Amino acid sequence: MKIIAAEVIVSSPSRNFVTLKISTDEGLTGLGDATLNGRELAVASYLGDHLCQLLIGRDPHRIEDTWQFLYRSSYWRRGPVTMAAIAAVDMALWDIKGKAAGLPVYQLLGGASRTGLRTYGHASGRDLPELFDSVRENLAEGHTSVRIQTAVPGLKAIYGIAAQEQSSGERYDYEPAGRGAHPVEEDWDTRAYLNHLPSVFEAVRNEFGPDLPLLHDGHHRMTPIQAAKLGKSLEPYDLFWLEDCTPAENQEALRLVRQHTTTPLAIGEVFNTVWDFQTLIREQLIDYVRAASTHFGGISPLKKVMDYAAQYQIKSGFHGPTDISPVGFAAQCHVGLAIHNYGIQEYMLHSAQTNEVFQQSLSFSGGLIRLDPSAPGLGISLDEDAAARYPYQQAYLPYNRLADGTVHDW
């Protein structure tokens, strides 16, 4: 079998997606996700102008060899653009291999380690009644764990609050990237946030009891000592995890956080390679790996980093909102189903327009994502005519400024 074509498809059904389609001389095709929110065209160009031509004539079964060739031959390694492009190739080749074998990809990774994938949903509110309603909606949808995000008094707009107004009319947490020529500026005050958040979790616990697993995303906005303080203050409310409590480019920062709190920590959605996790896993500074197949080089390295993490009893918690296309989401679900050290999967429903473009074979019931054992490969198909009806629209993620005008992590 040989690769005869590689095509980059950029579409925007509610939000932008970059999809790679690889075709073989035996009529099999594979799909890969190369979406990088707010920088989509950079990856599309990397693929279309540099990588696609290198795939022609190659054996699609040689996944590891192709991955290493694309990673090492570029010389300029790592980074989100490079790794998203390689990820798309890796996913598409696994998709083809599964279809050639007549098996879902998880069977090629060792088979299922569980019947389904436990999920968490997103709850948010501008005030407590709105937040409580959002939690109830998530529970009614079937989630058995819920992420809690809250507005902060005195701040106009912050990450993760669904009801905040957007010019696009979309839910904020559904797609925070605003369409237009410039990113939207939001405000931030860490002290106000640290003072307010524990009272919100106290209220949620009083309303929903001690048994519901609760999560929270700090979204990289705290210094290490601030993150340590927050983790300590949230201990009475028994969080499932505190996510991205501090920018983790400085992996040593997690040592300080770990010294001061027993709140479980999850990090990694902005990481691109196993090297970003090396210290965090080896020193057991985190409890959950938050990598995304799309930004991490695909299925192959995601499986490898989880095998490494298993030695330290660290579990998966893969990044999974709607900035991961149905193709990328399916890819990491196959990894999640196969590995032993699975933890939980972030799960958001895609829009009707996105589901028109991408047909999915997974299902969600009883709090679990289930993959169709009869669907070979990744179990995703692409309607190219539908994709063409939704052309690319420029969009940027927001950014923060402090009260004094200083740019801050969003």
C-alpha positions as CSV (number, residue, x, y, z in Angstrom):
1,M,0.0,0.0,0.0
2,K,1.2,3.5,-0.9
3,I,0.1,7.0,-0.1
4,I,-1.0,8.8,-3.2
5,A,-2.5,12.0,-1.9
6,A,-2.6,14.3,1.2
7,E,-5.1,17.1,1.4
8,V,-5.6,19.9,4.0
9,I,-9.2,20.9,4.6
10,V,-9.9,24.0,6.6
11,S,-13.5,24.7,7.6
12,S,-15.4,26.7,10.2
13,P,-18.7,25.1,11.3
14,S,-19.2,27.3,14.4
15,R,-15.4,27.3,14.9
16,N,-12.3,26.7,12.8
17,F,-10.9,23.2,12.2
18,V,-7.9,22.0,10.2
19,T,-8.2,18.4,8.9
20,L,-5.7,16.3,7.0
21,K,-7.0,13.6,4.6
22,I,-4.5,11.0,3.4
23,S,-5.5,8.7,0.5
24,T,-3.9,5.4,-0.5
25,D,-3.7,3.5,-3.8
26,E,-5.9,0.8,-2.3
27,G,-8.8,3.2,-1.8
28,L,-8.4,3.7,2.0
29,T,-8.4,7.1,3.5
30,G,-7.4,8.4,6.9
31,L,-8.3,11.6,8.8
32,G,-6.1,13.6,11.2
33,D,-6.8,16.7,13.3
34,A,-4.3,19.7,13.0
35,T,-6.4,22.4,14.7
36,L,-4.5,25.0,16.7
37,N,-7.0,27.5,18.1
38,G,-6.3,31.0,16.9
39,R,-3.3,29.9,14.7
40,E,-5.0,27.5,12.4
41,L,-3.6,28.7,9.1
42,A,0.0,28.3,10.4
43,V,-0.5,24.6,10.7
44,A,-2.4,24.4,7.5
45,S,0.5,26.0,5.7
46,Y,3.0,23.7,7.5
47,L,1.1,20.7,6.2
48,G,0.2,22.0,2.8
49,D,3.5,23.7,1.9
50,H,6.0,21.4,3.6
51,L,4.7,18.0,4.8
52,C,2.1,16.7,2.4
53,Q,4.5,16.2,-0.5
54,L,6.8,14.2,1.8
55,L,4.1,11.6,2.3
56,I,3.5,10.7,-1.3
57,G,4.8,7.2,-2.1
58,R,5.3,6.2,1.6
59,D,3.9,3.1,3.2
60,P,1.1,4.2,5.5
61,H,1.6,1.2,7.7
62,R,5.0,2.5,8.8
63,I,3.6,4.9,11.4
64,E,6.5,5.1,13.8
65,D,9.1,5.5,11.0
66,T,7.0,8.3,9.4
67,W,6.6,10.0,12.8
68,Q,10.3,10.0,13.5
69,F,11.1,11.1,9.9
70,L,8.8,14.2,10.2
71,Y,10.0,15.1,13.7
72,R,13.7,14.6,13.1
73,S,14.2,15.7,9.5
74,S,12.7,19.1,10.1
75,Y,15.6,19.9,12.5
76,W,13.4,22.6,14.1
77,R,11.6,20.3,16.6
78,R,8.7,20.7,19.0
79,G,6.4,23.6,19.2
80,P,2.6,23.6,18.7
81,V,2.6,24.2,15.0
82,T,5.1,21.4,14.2
83,M,3.5,19.0,16.6
84,A,-0.1,19.6,15.5
85,A,1.0,19.0,11.9
86,I,2.7,15.7,12.8
87,A,-0.3,14.8,15.0
88,A,-2.6,15.0,12.0
89,V,-0.3,12.7,10.0
90,D,0.0,10.2,12.8
91,M,-3.8,10.1,13.4
92,A,-4.5,9.6,9.7
93,L,-2.1,6.7,9.5
94,W,-3.6,5.0,12.5
95,D,-7.0,5.5,10.9
96,I,-5.8,3.8,7.7
97,K,-4.2,1.0,9.6
98,G,-7.4,0.3,11.5
99,K,-9.5,0.4,8.3
100,A,-7.0,-2.0,6.6
101,A,-7.3,-4.4,9.6
102,G,-11.0,-4.0,9.9
103,L,-10.6,-3.0,13.5
104,P,-11.0,0.1,15.7
105,V,-7.7,1.7,16.6
106,Y,-8.0,0.8,20.3
107,Q,-7.8,-2.9,19.3
108,L,-4.4,-2.2,17.7
109,L,-3.2,-0.5,20.9
110,G,-3.8,-3.6,23.0
111,G,-7.6,-3.7,23.2
112,A,-10.0,-2.2,25.6
113,S,-9.1,-1.9,29.2
114,R,-12.7,-0.8,30.2
115,T,-16.2,-0.7,28.8
116,G,-16.3,3.1,28.5
117,L,-14.6,6.4,29.3
118,R,-15.7,8.4,32.4
119,T,-16.2,12.1,31.6
120,Y,-16.6,15.5,33.2
121,G,-18.7,18.3,32.0
122,H,-18.4,22.1,32.3
123,A,-20.6,24.0,34.7
124,S,-20.3,27.8,35.1
125,G,-22.2,30.8,36.3
126,R,-22.1,34.5,36.8
127,D,-23.7,33.9,40.3
128,L,-24.5,30.9,42.5
129,P,-28.0,30.3,41.2
130,E,-26.8,30.3,37.6
131,L,-23.9,28.0,38.6
132,F,-26.2,25.6,40.4
133,D,-28.5,25.4,37.4
134,S,-25.5,24.6,35.2
135,V,-24.3,21.8,37.5
136,R,-27.8,20.3,37.4
137,E,-27.8,20.5,33.6
138,N,-24.5,18.6,33.5
139,L,-25.8,15.9,35.8
140,A,-29.0,15.6,33.7
141,E,-26.8,15.1,30.6
142,G,-25.2,12.2,32.3
143,H,-21.9,13.5,33.6
144,T,-20.8,12.1,36.9
145,S,-18.1,14.7,37.5
146,V,-18.3,18.5,36.9
147,R,-15.8,21.3,36.4
148,I,-16.8,24.5,38.3
149,Q,-16.0,27.9,36.8
150,T,-17.3,31.1,38.3
151,A,-17.4,34.8,37.7
152,V,-15.5,37.0,40.1
153,P,-17.1,40.1,41.5
154,G,-15.6,43.2,40.0
155,L,-14.4,41.5,36.8
156,K,-16.3,42.0,33.6
157,A,-15.4,38.8,31.7
158,I,-13.2,35.8,32.6
159,Y,-12.3,32.4,31.1
160,G,-14.9,29.7,31.1
161,I,-18.2,31.5,32.0
162,A,-20.7,30.3,29.4
163,A,-23.3,33.0,29.8
164,Q,-20.9,35.9,29.1
165,E,-21.9,37.8,26.0
166,Q,-20.0,37.3,22.7
167,S,-20.4,39.3,19.5
168,S,-20.7,35.9,17.7
169,G,-23.7,34.9,19.7
170,E,-21.9,31.6,20.6
171,R,-21.6,30.4,24.2
172,Y,-18.3,31.7,25.6
173,D,-17.1,28.3,26.8
174,Y,-18.3,26.7,23.6
175,E,-15.8,28.8,21.6
176,P,-14.0,31.6,23.4
177,A,-12.1,32.6,20.3
178,G,-13.8,35.7,19.0
179,R,-14.1,36.1,15.2
180,G,-12.5,39.2,13.9
181,A,-9.1,40.9,13.1
182,H,-8.1,41.4,16.8
183,P,-8.3,39.5,20.0
184,V,-10.7,40.6,22.7
185,E,-9.2,42.1,25.9
186,E,-10.5,40.8,29.2
187,D,-9.7,41.9,32.8
188,W,-8.1,39.9,35.7
189,D,-7.4,40.3,39.4
190,T,-5.7,37.3,41.1
191,R,-6.3,38.5,44.6
192,A,-10.1,38.9,44.0
193,Y,-10.1,35.4,42.4
194,L,-8.3,33.8,45.3
195,N,-10.6,35.5,47.9
196,H,-13.8,34.5,46.1
197,L,-13.3,31.0,44.8
198,P,-13.2,29.0,48.1
199,S,-16.7,30.4,49.0
200,V,-18.0,29.2,45.7
201,F,-16.8,25.7,46.3
202,E,-18.2,25.8,49.8
203,A,-21.6,26.7,48.4
204,V,-21.4,24.0,45.7
205,R,-20.6,21.4,48.3
206,N,-23.4,22.5,50.5
207,E,-25.8,22.3,47.6
208,F,-24.7,19.0,46.0
209,G,-23.1,17.2,48.9
210,P,-19.7,15.6,49.4
211,D,-19.7,12.8,46.8
212,L,-19.9,14.7,43.5
213,P,-16.4,14.9,42.0
214,L,-15.6,18.6,41.4
215,L,-12.8,20.1,39.2
216,H,-11.5,23.6,38.6
217,D,-9.3,25.2,35.9
218,G,-6.9,27.9,37.0
219,H,-5.9,28.5,33.4
220,H,-2.2,29.3,34.1
221,R,-3.1,32.6,35.8
222,M,-1.3,32.2,39.2
223,T,2.3,32.4,40.4
224,P,3.6,29.2,42.1
225,I,3.0,30.6,45.6
226,Q,-0.5,31.8,44.7
227,A,-1.3,28.4,43.2
228,A,-0.1,26.7,46.4
229,K,-2.3,29.1,48.5
230,L,-5.4,28.2,46.3
231,G,-4.7,24.5,46.5
232,K,-4.5,24.7,50.2
233,S,-7.7,26.8,50.6
234,L,-9.6,24.3,48.4
235,E,-8.6,21.2,50.4
236,P,-11.8,21.2,52.5
237,Y,-13.9,20.8,49.4
238,D,-12.1,17.7,48.2
239,L,-11.5,18.5,44.5
240,F,-10.9,15.8,41.9
241,W,-8.2,18.1,40.5
242,L,-7.0,21.7,40.2
243,E,-6.0,22.2,36.6
244,D,-3.3,24.5,35.2
245,C,-2.7,26.2,38.5
246,T,0.5,28.0,37.3
247,P,2.3,28.3,33.9
248,A,4.1,24.9,33.7
249,E,6.8,26.0,31.3
250,N,8.8,26.2,34.6
251,Q,8.3,22.6,35.7
252,E,10.2,23.3,39.0
253,A,7.3,25.6,40.0
254,L,5.2,22.5,40.7
255,R,7.6,21.5,43.5
256,L,6.6,24.5,45.5
257,V,2.9,23.9,44.9
258,R,3.2,20.2,45.8
259,Q,4.9,21.1,49.1
260,H,1.9,23.1,50.3
261,T,-1.2,21.3,49.2
262,T,-2.6,17.8,48.8
263,T,-5.2,19.0,46.2
264,P,-4.6,16.8,43.1
265,L,-3.0,18.6,40.2
266,A,-3.6,18.3,36.4
267,I,-1.4,20.0,33.8
268,G,-0.4,19.7,30.1
269,E,-2.9,21.0,27.6
270,V,-0.3,23.5,26.2
271,F,2.4,20.8,26.2
272,N,3.7,19.4,22.9
273,T,6.1,16.6,23.7
274,V,7.0,14.1,26.4
275,W,9.9,16.3,27.4
276,D,7.5,18.9,28.8
277,F,6.2,16.2,31.2
278,Q,9.5,14.5,32.0
279,T,10.2,16.2,35.3
280,L,6.6,16.5,36.4
281,I,6.1,12.7,36.0
282,R,9.4,11.5,37.3
283,E,9.1,13.6,40.5
284,Q,5.4,12.9,40.8
285,L,4.5,16.6,40.8
286,I,1.2,16.1,39.0
287,D,-1.6,13.5,39.2
288,Y,-3.2,13.8,35.8
289,V,-1.7,14.3,32.2
290,R,-3.7,16.9,30.4
291,A,-2.1,16.5,27.0
292,A,-4.2,16.6,23.8
293,S,-3.5,14.2,20.9
294,T,-3.9,17.1,18.5
295,H,-1.2,19.3,20.1
296,F,1.1,16.5,21.2
297,G,2.1,14.7,18.0
298,G,-0.8,12.3,17.8
299,I,-1.7,8.9,19.1
300,S,1.8,7.4,19.1
301,P,3.4,9.9,21.6
302,L,0.3,10.1,23.7
303,K,0.3,6.4,24.3
304,K,4.1,6.6,25.1
305,V,3.7,9.4,27.7
306,M,0.9,7.5,29.4
307,D,3.0,4.3,29.5
308,Y,5.7,6.4,31.2
309,A,3.2,8.0,33.6
310,A,1.9,4.6,34.6
311,Q,5.1,3.8,36.4
312,Y,4.3,6.6,38.8
313,Q,0.6,5.9,39.1
314,I,-0.3,9.1,37.2
315,K,-3.5,9.0,35.2
316,S,-4.9,10.5,32.0
317,G,-7.1,13.6,31.9
318,F,-6.8,14.5,28.2
319,H,-7.8,18.0,27.0
320,G,-11.1,17.7,25.2
321,P,-13.2,20.8,24.7
322,T,-14.4,21.8,21.2
323,D,-11.1,23.2,20.1
324,I,-10.2,19.5,19.5
325,S,-12.1,18.4,16.4
326,P,-14.2,15.2,16.5
327,V,-11.2,13.5,14.7
328,G,-8.7,14.5,17.4
329,F,-11.2,13.7,20.2
330,A,-11.8,10.2,18.8
331,A,-8.0,9.7,18.6
332,Q,-7.4,10.3,22.3
333,C,-10.5,8.3,23.2
334,H,-9.0,5.3,21.5
335,V,-5.8,5.8,23.6
336,G,-8.0,6.3,26.7
337,L,-9.8,3.1,26.2
338,A,-6.6,1.0,25.7
339,I,-4.4,2.3,28.5
340,H,-4.6,0.9,32.0
341,N,-4.0,4.3,33.8
342,Y,-7.0,6.1,32.4
343,G,-8.4,8.8,34.7
344,I,-11.2,10.9,33.1
345,Q,-12.0,12.6,29.8
346,E,-13.1,16.2,29.4
347,Y,-16.2,16.2,27.2
348,M,-18.2,18.9,25.5
349,L,-20.8,18.5,22.8
350,H,-20.0,19.9,19.4
351,S,-22.4,22.1,17.5
352,A,-24.9,20.9,15.0
353,Q,-22.9,22.4,12.2
354,T,-19.7,20.6,13.4
355,N,-21.6,17.3,13.6
356,E,-22.8,17.9,10.0
357,V,-19.2,18.1,8.8
358,F,-17.9,15.3,11.0
359,Q,-19.9,12.1,11.5
360,Q,-19.0,10.3,14.7
361,S,-19.6,6.7,15.8
362,L,-19.0,7.2,19.5
363,S,-21.9,7.5,22.0
364,F,-22.4,8.9,25.5
365,S,-24.7,7.3,28.1
366,G,-24.6,6.5,31.7
367,G,-21.7,8.9,32.3
368,L,-19.5,7.0,29.8
369,I,-18.2,7.6,26.3
370,R,-18.4,4.4,24.3
371,L,-16.6,3.7,21.0
372,D,-18.3,1.6,18.4
373,P,-16.5,-1.8,18.2
374,S,-17.7,-2.3,14.7
375,A,-16.3,1.0,13.4
376,P,-12.8,0.5,11.9
377,G,-10.1,3.1,12.3
378,L,-11.0,6.2,14.3
379,G,-14.7,5.8,13.5
380,I,-15.0,9.3,12.0
381,S,-16.0,10.4,8.5
382,L,-15.8,13.8,6.9
383,D,-18.5,15.3,4.7
384,E,-16.3,17.5,2.4
385,D,-19.3,19.1,0.7
386,A,-20.6,20.2,4.1
387,A,-17.1,21.4,5.1
388,A,-16.9,23.6,2.0
389,R,-20.1,25.4,3.1
390,Y,-18.3,26.7,6.1
391,P,-15.2,28.6,5.0
392,Y,-12.4,29.7,7.4
393,Q,-13.1,32.8,9.5
394,Q,-10.2,34.5,11.3
395,A,-10.6,34.2,15.1
396,Y,-8.4,34.9,18.2
397,L,-8.5,33.8,21.7
398,P,-8.9,36.6,24.3
399,Y,-6.1,38.0,26.4
400,N,-6.0,39.5,29.9
401,R,-4.8,42.8,31.3
402,L,-4.5,43.7,35.0
403,A,-6.0,46.9,36.5
404,D,-2.7,48.7,35.8
405,G,-2.7,47.7,32.2
406,T,-0.2,44.8,32.4
407,V,-0.8,42.0,30.0
408,H,-1.5,38.8,32.0
409,D,-2.0,35.1,31.3
410,W,-5.6,34.4,30.1
